[in-house]
Structure formats: C-alpha cells, structure tokens
Amino acid sequence: MKNYHYLKDGFLEAHLLGLFADQEKEEVTQLLATDNDLLDHMAEIELEMEEHFLRNAVPPPPGIREKIELRISQTDIEKWVKPDHTEQSRKSTETTSKEPQYVNVEFDDTHIRVHKQWKTALIAIFILSKVFLILGLYYYFKADSLQQEVTRLKAETQVQQPMPPRR
C-alpha cells in the first residue's frame, strides 16, 4: 500500500478527531478522494471510534439537564455567531477586532475546589503556622520574663553594693 505511513502514523485518527490544521485537513481530504482503500480504512476507524465512545460513555448525573436548562433560561448568553453570518464574515470580523471577545460565564458555587494533594499540603501549612505561632509567643514571653528578671537582679545588686566614698 503506497499510503501506509498515513495508517501507521495515525493521520486518519487525527483527521477524525479534528486535530489537524486547515492545510493538513485539505491534504488528507484530497488523499481520501483519490485512494479508495484509505477511504474504506477511515470508515472502519470511524465506526470503531464511534462504538468505543458509545460503549464507554458515562451518563450525566440525574437532574443535570433540568439544571442546565434552568441556567440557560435565567441568563442571557451572547452568541458568538449569529445565524445570518457566514463563516467568512465571522473570520473577517475576528481578524479586524483588536480586543479579545469573551463569553460571560456566571456560576453560583461558593466553595473553592482544590485537588486532594493540595488540600493536604494546605492543611499541613496551616497546622505548622499555628505551631510556629504558639512557639513564637512562648519564646517571646519567656524572653520578656528573663529581661524583667535581669533588670530586677541589676537593681538588687546596685542596692546591695556600698557606694564608693567620694573624694
């Protein structure tokens, strides 16, 4: 087969998944138009991928569809492309616009989600900070009491020593 490297290197799979740039897409499309064996192999891969994805699909949690529909109905989401625009006019407006376009995303989750390993690290840092705070306060008050003891002893020694005679 003259196009064996397309099969071996995963070009057809990448083409099916949409991972190619426009130029590479055109190249593979032209090649598929000329080579029937490659086209048949691509159809087989497409069926295998579809079966694999259907077999391994994970159903969403119950009630998620209603939540999504409720959020969509409550918020005004701006559409990227209006139905009357063509692909070419959209590209021209994107290239002429100097400011980036953003989609407003709203969420009402009040909890911060952190990876499990970060949770343990943050808990350890919190506990260590409290230990160092307690140790710092302990040594501060200990040093303060020792300083008071030194000043008290100096005062006692000055009272106990007789004054030298004046000449």
DRENGUNU-859638 format. One record per residue: residue in one letter; x, y, z of N, C-alpha, C, CB in turn. Coordinates in steps of 0.05 Angstrom, whole numbers. Glycine has a CB too. Example, Ala and Ser with C-alpha at 12.3 -4.5 7.8 and 13.67 -1.06 7.14 Angstrom:
// DRENGUNU-859638
(node a,(264,-114,156),(246,-90,156),(264,-66,156),(226,-89,181));
(node s,(257,-45,142),(273,-21,143),(258,1,157),(282,-12,114));
//
This chain:
// DRENGUNU-859638
(node m,(17,-23,0),(0,0,0),(18,25,0),(-19,0,24));
(node k,(13,43,-18),(31,66,-21),(27,87,1),(26,79,-48));
(node n,(5,88,14),(-1,108,35),(0,95,63),(-27,121,30));
(node y,(18,76,67),(19,61,92),(26,80,116),(40,39,90));
(node h,(43,100,111),(51,118,133),(27,134,144),(73,137,124));
(node y,(6,138,128),(-18,152,138),(-32,134,158),(-37,159,115));
(node l,(-32,108,153),(-44,90,172),(-27,86,197),(-49,63,158));
(node k,(-1,83,192),(17,77,214),(20,101,233),(44,70,202));
(node d,(21,125,223),(27,148,240),(2,160,252),(41,169,224));
(node g,(-22,149,247),(-46,159,260),(-58,184,247),(-41,164,288));
(node f,(-52,189,221),(-63,213,208),(-93,211,206),(-50,216,181));
(node l,(-103,187,200),(-132,185,197),(-147,189,223),(-140,157,185));
(node e,(-136,179,245),(-148,183,271),(-148,212,278),(-134,166,292));
(node a,(-126,226,274),(-124,254,279),(-143,270,262),(-95,264,275));
(node h,(-147,262,237),(-166,275,220),(-194,272,230),(-163,264,191));
(node l,(-201,248,239),(-228,243,250),(-233,258,276),(-231,213,255));
(node l,(-213,262,292),(-216,276,317),(-214,307,313),(-195,268,336));
(node g,(-207,316,289),(-206,344,283),(-182,358,294),(-230,358,293));
(node l,(-159,344,295),(-135,355,307),(-117,368,287),(-120,333,321));
(node f,(-124,368,262),(-106,379,241),(-113,408,236),(-109,363,215));
(node a,(-93,422,225),(-97,449,216),(-111,447,188),(-70,465,213));
(node d,(-120,470,178),(-135,471,153),(-120,459,129),(-143,500,146));
(node q,(-94,465,127),(-78,454,105),(-76,424,106),(-50,467,105));
(node e,(-71,413,130),(-69,384,133),(-96,371,128),(-58,377,161));
(node k,(-118,384,136),(-144,373,131),(-149,370,101),(-166,390,144));
(node e,(-142,391,87),(-145,390,57),(-129,368,45),(-138,417,45));
(node e,(-104,365,55),(-86,344,44),(-98,316,48),(-59,346,57));
(node v,(-108,311,72),(-120,285,78),(-146,281,62),(-125,282,108));
(node t,(-162,302,59),(-187,300,44),(-181,294,15),(-203,327,46));
(node q,(-161,307,3),(-154,301,-25),(-144,273,-28),(-132,321,-34));
(node l,(-128,264,-8),(-118,237,-9),(-140,216,-7),(-97,232,13));
(node l,(-160,222,10),(-182,204,13),(-199,203,-12),(-200,212,37));
(node a,(-200,225,-27),(-216,225,-52),(-203,208,-74),(-219,254,-61));
(node t,(-177,205,-72),(-163,190,-93),(-158,161,-86),(-136,203,-99));
(node d,(-157,154,-60),(-150,127,-52),(-174,114,-38),(-125,127,-33));
(node n,(-186,94,-51),(-209,81,-40),(-202,63,-16),(-223,64,-62));
(node d,(-179,50,-16),(-171,34,6),(-168,50,32),(-144,20,0));
(node l,(-157,73,29),(-154,91,52),(-181,101,61),(-136,116,44));
(node l,(-199,106,43),(-226,115,50),(-241,92,65),(-241,123,25));
(node d,(-238,68,56),(-250,45,69),(-239,42,98),(-246,19,53));
(node h,(-213,44,100),(-200,42,126),(-209,64,145),(-169,42,123));
(node m,(-213,88,134),(-222,110,150),(-251,105,160),(-221,137,135));
(node a,(-267,94,143),(-295,87,151),(-295,66,174),(-311,77,127));
(node e,(-277,47,172),(-274,27,193),(-265,39,219),(-254,5,185));
(node i,(-246,57,218),(-236,71,242),(-258,88,254),(-211,88,235));
(node e,(-273,101,237),(-295,118,247),(-316,101,261),(-308,133,223));
(node l,(-323,78,250),(-342,60,264),(-331,49,290),(-349,37,245));
(node e,(-305,42,290),(-293,32,315),(-293,54,336),(-264,22,309));
(node m,(-286,78,328),(-285,100,348),(-313,106,359),(-273,125,335));
(node e,(-333,106,341),(-360,111,349),(-369,89,369),(-379,112,325));
(node e,(-364,64,363),(-371,42,381),(-357,45,407),(-365,15,368));
(node h,(-331,52,406),(-316,55,431),(-328,77,448),(-286,61,424));
(node f,(-334,100,436),(-344,122,451),(-372,116,462),(-346,147,434));
(node l,(-388,101,447),(-415,94,457),(-413,74,480),(-432,83,435));
(node r,(-394,55,478),(-390,35,499),(-381,48,525),(-371,14,490));
(node n,(-363,67,522),(-350,79,546),(-363,105,555),(-321,83,541));
(node a,(-387,111,544),(-400,136,552),(-409,135,581),(-424,141,533));
(node v,(-406,157,594),(-414,159,622),(-439,177,623),(-391,171,640));
(node p,(-461,166,634),(-485,182,634),(-482,205,655),(-510,165,641));
(node p,(-494,228,649),(-492,250,668),(-509,244,692),(-501,277,655));
(node p,(-504,258,714),(-520,254,738),(-549,261,733),(-508,270,762));
(node p,(-567,248,748),(-595,254,743),(-602,283,751),(-613,235,760));
(node g,(-618,296,736),(-627,323,741),(-609,344,730),(-629,327,770));
(node i,(-587,337,718),(-568,357,707),(-580,371,683),(-542,343,699));
(node r,(-596,358,667),(-608,370,644),(-627,393,652),(-624,349,627));
(node e,(-642,388,673),(-660,409,683),(-645,433,694),(-679,398,705));
(node k,(-623,428,708),(-607,450,718),(-595,467,696),(-584,439,736));
(node i,(-585,453,675),(-573,468,652),(-595,484,638),(-560,448,632));
(node e,(-618,473,634),(-639,488,621),(-648,511,638),(-663,469,615));
(node l,(-649,508,664),(-656,530,682),(-636,553,680),(-659,520,710));
(node r,(-610,546,680),(-590,566,678),(-591,581,652),(-562,554,682));
(node i,(-596,566,630),(-597,579,604),(-621,598,603),(-599,557,582));
(node s,(-643,590,614),(-666,607,613),(-663,632,631),(-691,591,621));
(node q,(-647,630,652),(-644,652,671),(-623,672,662),(-637,642,698));
(node t,(-604,664,646),(-582,682,639),(-584,689,609),(-555,670,646));
(node d,(-573,711,602),(-572,719,574),(-543,714,564),(-579,749,570));
(node i,(-540,693,549),(-514,686,538),(-512,697,510),(-510,655,538));
(node e,(-491,712,505),(-488,723,478),(-476,702,460),(-469,748,479));
(node k,(-487,700,437),(-478,680,417),(-454,691,403),(-501,673,397));
(node w,(-435,673,397),(-411,681,382),(-418,688,354),(-391,658,383));
(node v,(-434,672,341),(-441,677,313),(-471,678,311),(-428,656,295));
(node k,(-481,699,298),(-510,700,293),(-516,682,269),(-519,729,288));
(node p,(-541,672,268),(-547,653,246),(-545,664,218),(-575,643,250));
(node d,(-547,690,215),(-546,701,188),(-517,707,178),(-562,726,186));
(node h,(-498,704,196),(-470,708,188),(-459,683,174),(-453,716,212));
(node t,(-441,687,156),(-427,665,144),(-400,661,157),(-423,669,113));
(node e,(-388,639,152),(-361,633,164),(-341,654,156),(-352,605,155));
(node q,(-341,663,131),(-321,682,122),(-325,709,135),(-322,684,91));
(node s,(-350,718,138),(-354,744,151),(-346,743,180),(-383,753,148));
(node r,(-350,720,193),(-342,717,221),(-311,719,224),(-352,691,233));
(node k,(-297,706,205),(-268,707,206),(-258,735,202),(-256,688,185));
(node s,(-271,750,183),(-262,777,178),(-267,795,202),(-276,789,153));
(node t,(-289,792,216),(-294,808,240),(-275,801,263),(-323,805,249));
(node e,(-268,775,265),(-249,767,286),(-221,779,281),(-248,737,288));
(node t,(-213,780,256),(-186,790,250),(-185,820,252),(-177,781,222));
(node t,(-207,834,246),(-206,863,248),(-209,873,276),(-228,875,230));
(node s,(-222,858,293),(-226,866,321),(-200,862,336),(-249,850,334));
(node k,(-191,884,349),(-166,883,364),(-170,873,393),(-152,910,364));
(node e,(-194,878,404),(-200,869,431),(-209,840,430),(-220,887,444));
(node p,(-200,824,449),(-209,796,450),(-239,795,458),(-192,779,469));
(node q,(-252,775,448),(-280,771,455),(-282,750,476),(-297,764,430));
(node y,(-299,754,496),(-303,736,518),(-332,729,521),(-291,747,544));
(node v,(-337,705,530),(-364,697,537),(-367,700,567),(-370,667,528));
(node n,(-388,714,575),(-393,718,603),(-403,692,615),(-414,740,608));
(node v,(-389,683,636),(-396,658,649),(-402,665,678),(-372,637,648));
(node e,(-426,656,687),(-434,661,714),(-437,634,728),(-460,677,715));
(node f,(-429,633,754),(-433,609,769),(-439,618,798),(-408,590,768));
(node d,(-454,601,812),(-462,608,839),(-451,588,859),(-492,609,840));
(node d,(-428,578,854),(-415,559,872),(-399,575,892),(-397,539,857));
(node t,(-403,571,918),(-389,586,938),(-365,572,950),(-408,593,961));
(node h,(-359,548,941),(-337,533,951),(-314,533,930),(-345,504,958));
(node i,(-290,533,941),(-266,531,924),(-259,502,922),(-242,548,935));
(node r,(-256,492,898),(-249,464,894),(-219,462,891),(-264,451,870));
(node v,(-206,445,907),(-177,442,907),(-171,413,904),(-165,454,933));
(node h,(-150,406,889),(-141,379,886),(-134,367,913),(-117,377,866));
(node k,(-138,341,916),(-134,328,942),(-106,332,953),(-139,298,939));
(node q,(-86,331,936),(-58,334,945),(-54,363,955),(-38,328,922));
(node w,(-66,382,943),(-64,410,952),(-78,413,979),(-75,429,931));
(node k,(-100,399,982),(-114,401,1008),(-96,392,1031),(-140,384,1008));
(node t,(-82,369,1028),(-65,360,1049),(-41,380,1054),(-54,332,1043));
(node a,(-31,390,1032),(-9,410,1035),(-18,435,1049),(3,417,1007));
(node l,(-42,445,1042),(-52,469,1055),(-59,464,1085),(-77,479,1041));
(node i,(-69,440,1091),(-75,434,1119),(-49,432,1135),(-90,407,1121));
(node a,(-28,420,1123),(-2,418,1136),(10,446,1141),(17,400,1120));
(node i,(8,463,1121),(18,490,1124),(3,505,1146),(16,506,1097));
(node f,(-23,502,1147),(-40,515,1167),(-32,505,1195),(-70,509,1163));
(node i,(-29,479,1199),(-21,468,1225),(7,478,1233),(-22,437,1225));
(node l,(26,477,1214),(53,487,1220),(53,516,1228),(71,482,1196));
(node s,(36,532,1214),(36,561,1221),(25,565,1249),(18,576,1201));
(node k,(6,549,1258),(-4,551,1285),(17,542,1305),(-30,535,1288));
(node v,(31,521,1299),(52,512,1317),(74,533,1320),(65,485,1307));
(node f,(82,545,1298),(103,566,1299),(92,591,1313),(112,573,1271));
(node l,(67,597,1311),(55,619,1325),(56,615,1355),(26,624,1316));
(node i,(49,591,1364),(49,584,1392),(78,585,1403),(37,557,1398));
(node l,(97,573,1388),(125,574,1396),(136,602,1397),(142,556,1377));
(node g,(129,618,1378),(138,646,1378),(127,661,1402),(129,660,1352));
(node l,(102,658,1408),(91,671,1432),(104,661,1457),(61,667,1433));
(node y,(109,636,1459),(121,624,1483),(149,636,1487),(123,593,1480));
(node y,(166,636,1466),(193,647,1469),(193,677,1472),(209,639,1445));
(node y,(173,691,1462),(172,720,1466),(167,726,1495),(149,732,1448));
(node f,(147,712,1507),(141,717,1535),(163,707,1553),(114,704,1542));
(node k,(176,686,1545),(199,676,1561),(222,696,1561),(208,648,1551));
(node a,(228,707,1537),(249,727,1535),(241,752,1551),(255,734,1506));
(node d,(216,760,1550),(207,783,1565),(210,779,1595),(178,790,1558));
(node s,(203,755,1604),(205,750,1633),(235,749,1641),(191,723,1641));
(node l,(252,738,1624),(280,738,1630),(292,766,1631),(295,720,1610));
(node q,(282,783,1613),(292,811,1613),(283,825,1639),(281,826,1588));
(node q,(259,820,1648),(250,832,1673),(266,821,1696),(220,826,1678));
(node e,(273,795,1695),(290,783,1716),(318,796,1717),(292,753,1712));
(node v,(329,801,1693),(356,814,1692),(354,842,1703),(366,815,1663));
(node t,(334,857,1696),(332,885,1707),(328,884,1737),(309,900,1693));
(node r,(312,865,1748),(308,862,1776),(334,856,1791),(287,841,1782));
(node l,(350,837,1779),(375,829,1792),(395,852,1791),(387,805,1777));
(node k,(395,868,1769),(413,891,1768),(406,911,1790),(412,905,1741));
(node a,(380,915,1794),(371,934,1815),(379,924,1842),(341,938,1813));
(node e,(377,898,1847),(384,887,1873),(414,889,1878),(376,858,1875));
(node t,(430,884,1858),(459,886,1861),(468,915,1866),(474,874,1837));
(node q,(455,933,1854),(462,961,1859),(455,970,1888),(449,980,1838));
(node v,(433,959,1898),(425,966,1925),(443,953,1945),(396,958,1930));
(node q,(452,929,1940),(469,915,1959),(498,925,1959),(469,885,1953));
(node q,(508,935,1937),(535,945,1937),(537,972,1951),(546,947,1907));
(node p,(557,975,1968),(560,1002,1981),(571,1022,1961),(579,1000,2005));
(node m,(563,1046,1966),(571,1068,1949),(601,1074,1954),(554,1093,1954));
(node p,(616,1078,1934),(644,1084,1938),(646,1112,1950),(661,1082,1912));
(node p,(666,1116,1968),(669,1142,1981),(678,1163,1961),(689,1140,2004));
(node r,(668,1187,1966),(675,1210,1948),(700,1224,1958),(651,1229,1947));
(node r,(715,1233,1942),(739,1247,1949),(737,1276,1946),(761,1238,1934));
//
